[in-house]
């Protein structure tokens, strides 16, 4: 998990800030560059989910 976080931080997709309530922790949030990519990413995921549901329904119909 730490390596993944370091990579996305390096790619300017997230920002880490110290947690004022717990010095051992960091608060992680999406950077503006990642927020700008959300609509396209959501559209891709919705399309993939729709295709998956179609294939699942087709497979179920063949099994019944």
Buried (B, 14 or more C-beta within 10 A) or exposed (E): EEEEBEEBBEEEBBBBEEEEEEEEEEEEEBBEEBEEEEEEEEEEEEEEEEEEEEEEEEEEEEEE
